[in-house]
Amino acid sequence: MHGFLYDKQGTWRLSPAYDLNPVPLAEKERELTTWISEEGPEADLGLARRAAPTFALKDDQAEAIIGEVSTALQGWRNVARRLGMSTADIACYDSAIAAASIGRIKAVSPQVHGY
Protein backbone atom coordinates (compact mmCIF):
# COMPACT_ATOMS: atom_id res chain seq x y z
CA MET A 1 0.00 0.00 0.00
CA HIS A 2 1.29 3.45 -0.84
CA GLY A 3 0.03 6.94 -0.23
CA PHE A 4 -0.94 9.27 -3.04
CA LEU A 5 -1.35 13.04 -3.17
CA TYR A 6 -3.72 15.02 -5.37
CA ASP A 7 -1.69 17.94 -6.71
CA LYS A 8 -2.58 21.42 -7.98
CA GLN A 9 -2.53 20.22 -11.60
CA GLY A 10 -5.39 17.83 -10.83
CA THR A 11 -3.35 14.66 -10.96
CA TRP A 12 -2.47 11.97 -8.47
CA ARG A 13 1.17 11.35 -7.60
CA LEU A 14 3.02 9.05 -5.24
CA SER A 15 3.54 10.60 -1.83
CA PRO A 16 7.20 11.23 -0.95
CA ALA A 17 6.51 9.86 2.53
CA TYR A 18 3.90 7.43 3.80
CA ASP A 19 2.79 6.10 7.16
CA LEU A 20 5.19 8.12 9.29
CA ASN A 21 4.18 7.85 12.92
CA PRO A 22 6.40 9.20 15.68
CA VAL A 23 6.55 6.80 18.61
CA PRO A 24 8.05 8.01 21.91
CA LEU A 25 11.12 6.09 23.10
CA ALA A 26 9.25 5.27 26.31
CA GLU A 27 6.89 3.11 24.20
CA LYS A 28 9.27 1.53 21.69
CA GLU A 29 12.90 1.62 20.55
CA ARG A 30 13.54 3.75 17.49
CA GLU A 31 13.16 1.41 14.52
CA LEU A 32 11.59 1.38 11.09
CA THR A 33 8.56 -0.82 10.51
CA THR A 34 9.41 -0.88 6.81
CA TRP A 35 13.11 -1.69 6.49
CA ILE A 36 15.04 0.50 4.06
CA SER A 37 18.00 -1.87 3.73
CA GLU A 38 19.14 -5.33 4.66
CA GLU A 39 21.16 -3.84 7.53
CA GLY A 40 18.11 -3.87 9.76
CA PRO A 41 15.23 -1.76 11.02
CA GLU A 42 17.21 0.87 12.94
CA ALA A 43 15.99 4.44 12.48
CA ASP A 44 19.48 5.76 11.90
CA LEU A 45 20.58 8.64 9.71
CA GLY A 46 23.78 6.83 8.72
CA LEU A 47 21.74 3.84 7.56
CA ALA A 48 19.49 6.16 5.55
CA ARG A 49 22.52 7.71 3.88
CA ARG A 50 24.00 4.30 3.05
CA ALA A 51 20.64 3.10 1.66
CA ALA A 52 20.14 6.15 -0.57
CA PRO A 53 21.64 4.50 -3.70
CA THR A 54 19.08 1.70 -3.35
CA PHE A 55 16.43 4.34 -4.04
CA ALA A 56 18.37 5.87 -6.97
CA LEU A 57 19.41 8.86 -4.87
CA LYS A 58 22.81 10.48 -5.23
CA ASP A 59 24.53 11.75 -2.09
CA ASP A 60 23.58 15.37 -2.77
CA GLN A 61 19.94 14.40 -3.37
CA ALA A 62 19.83 12.43 -0.12
CA GLU A 63 21.36 15.34 1.79
CA ALA A 64 18.79 17.70 0.24
CA ILE A 65 15.95 15.46 1.44
CA ILE A 66 17.48 15.26 4.92
CA GLY A 67 17.64 19.06 4.94
CA GLU A 68 14.02 19.39 3.81
CA VAL A 69 12.78 17.04 6.54
CA SER A 70 14.93 18.76 9.12
CA THR A 71 13.55 22.16 8.14
CA ALA A 72 9.97 20.87 8.15
CA LEU A 73 10.42 19.54 11.70
CA GLN A 74 11.97 22.67 13.16
CA GLY A 75 8.70 24.17 14.34
CA TRP A 76 6.87 21.01 15.33
CA ARG A 77 6.52 22.02 18.99
CA ASN A 78 4.85 25.32 18.04
CA VAL A 79 2.44 23.50 15.72
CA ALA A 80 1.69 20.96 18.45
CA ARG A 81 0.93 23.73 20.97
CA ARG A 82 -1.25 25.56 18.44
CA LEU A 83 -3.22 22.33 17.90
CA GLY A 84 -3.78 21.93 21.64
CA MET A 85 -1.22 19.26 22.49
CA SER A 86 -0.35 19.30 26.18
CA THR A 87 3.12 20.20 27.46
CA ALA A 88 3.45 16.65 28.85
CA ASP A 89 2.59 15.08 25.48
CA ILE A 90 4.98 17.40 23.65
CA ALA A 91 7.75 16.35 26.04
CA CYS A 92 6.88 12.69 25.49
CA TYR A 93 6.90 12.97 21.69
CA ASP A 94 10.07 15.01 21.73
CA SER A 95 12.02 11.74 22.00
CA ALA A 96 10.39 10.54 18.79
CA ILE A 97 10.88 13.72 16.79
CA ALA A 98 13.96 15.46 18.20
CA ALA A 99 16.45 13.09 16.54
CA ALA A 100 15.34 14.47 13.19
CA SER A 101 15.51 18.10 14.27
CA ILE A 102 17.83 20.51 12.55
CA GLY A 103 20.44 20.61 15.30
CA ARG A 104 20.98 16.87 15.49
CA ILE A 105 20.90 16.29 11.74
CA LYS A 106 23.45 19.03 11.15
CA ALA A 107 25.61 17.61 13.94
CA VAL A 108 25.72 14.20 12.25
CA SER A 109 27.23 15.14 8.93
CA PRO A 110 28.67 12.54 6.54
CA GLN A 111 31.92 14.47 6.27
CA VAL A 112 32.55 14.21 10.01
CA HIS A 113 31.38 10.66 10.61
CA GLY A 114 32.12 9.05 7.25
CA TYR A 115 28.60 7.83 6.47
QUISUL-V532994 format. One record per residue. N is the residue number from 1. PSI is psi in whole degrees, -180 to 180 (NA if undefined). OMEGA is omega in degrees with one decimal (999 if undefined). Layout:
N_PSI_OMEGA + N_PSI_OMEGA
This chain:
1_138_177.2 + 2_160_177.9 + 3_144_178.4 + 4_152_177.1 + 5_142_175.6 + 6_117_-172.7 + 7_178_-175.8 + 8_-21_178.6 + 9_2_178.4 + 10_27_178.5 + 11_157_176.4 + 12_142_175.5 + 13_157_179.8 + 14_133_178.3 + 15_140_178.0 + 16_-16_177.4 + 17_147_-176.9 + 18_138_173.5 + 19_50_177.7 + 20_115_-176.7 + 21_110_178.1 + 22_131_178.9 + 23_122_-179.9 + 24_145_179.7 + 25_-27_178.4 + 26_-23_-178.9 + 27_-33_-173.6 + 28_144_174.9 + 29_153_-178.8 + 30_107_177.3 + 31_160_-179.6 + 32_132_176.4 + 33_-39_174.7 + 34_110_-178.8 + 35_143_176.9 + 36_-7_176.5 + 37_173_178.7 + 38_-3_179.3 + 39_-21_179.4 + 40_-177_-173.5 + 41_9_-175.5 + 42_134_174.8 + 43_87_-171.6 + 44_131_-177.8 + 45_-36_176.5 + 46_-42_177.1 + 47_-43_178.7 + 48_-43_178.9 + 49_-43_-179.5 + 50_-30_-179.1 + 51_-13_-175.8 + 52_-45_179.8 + 53_-28_177.4 + 54_-29_-178.0 + 55_23_177.6 + 56_34_177.8 + 57_132_173.2 + 58_163_-177.5 + 59_-45_-177.8 + 60_-33_176.7 + 61_-43_178.6 + 62_-44_179.3 + 63_-36_177.9 + 64_-41_178.5 + 65_-43_177.5 + 66_-43_178.0 + 67_-41_179.1 + 68_-45_-179.8 + 69_-43_178.9 + 70_-46_179.5 + 71_-42_-179.6 + 72_-32_-177.1 + 73_-11_-175.9 + 74_-42_-175.5 + 75_23_-174.0 + 76_-37_-178.6 + 77_-41_178.4 + 78_-42_177.9 + 79_-44_179.7 + 80_-45_178.2 + 81_-44_-179.4 + 82_-32_179.8 + 83_1_175.0 + 84_14_178.5 + 85_138_-177.5 + 86_159_177.7 + 87_-40_179.5 + 88_-43_179.3 + 89_-38_177.3 + 90_-44_178.8 + 91_-40_179.8 + 92_-47_-177.7 + 93_-13_177.6 + 94_-36_179.8 + 95_-25_-179.8 + 96_-26_-173.0 + 97_-30_-173.0 + 98_-31_-179.0 + 99_-23_179.5 + 100_7_-178.8 + 101_163_-174.5 + 102_-41_-177.7 + 103_-45_-177.8 + 104_-38_178.5 + 105_-44_-179.8 + 106_-31_-179.7 + 107_-23_-179.0 + 108_71_-177.8 + 109_150_-178.2 + 110_-28_-179.9 + 111_-36_-177.3 + 112_-40_-173.1 + 113_-3_175.4 + 114_28_178.4 + 115_NA_999
